[in-house]
Amino acid sequence: MRPPLDVFAIEKTGTVWLGAVETLEQALEIARKAGTGSYFVFSQRTGHKTRYVVDTAGTIRPAEDK
């Protein structure tokens, strides 16, 4: 069975899939390791997408909706 969470980087040219994982903790670790930028985690189970931002210190926080 495929892991339920997909991790994507948000780039100027579109999105880049970074991998599939079992837990949100694993998803956020992938984003943190990928570096500064915007990311989203998509749940295959619920269809919910949550955006996150990684800053230059490696801190991850939910992105504010505009």
C-alpha positions, 0 to 999 in steps of 0.5 A: 500500500502506498504511504498516505502523505505526499510532499511537494516543493512549491517553485516558481515554475510549478510543484515538485514531488519530493516523496511519499511518507507515512507521517506528518513528522516524516513529511516535515523532515523531508521539507526541512532537509530540502531547504528554505522555501515553500512546501505542501503536504497532501493527504491521499486519504482526506484530500487535504493540502497543508502549506508550510514554509522553511526559513533559513534557520531550518524552522518549519511553520504553517504558511499563512493563507493570503 
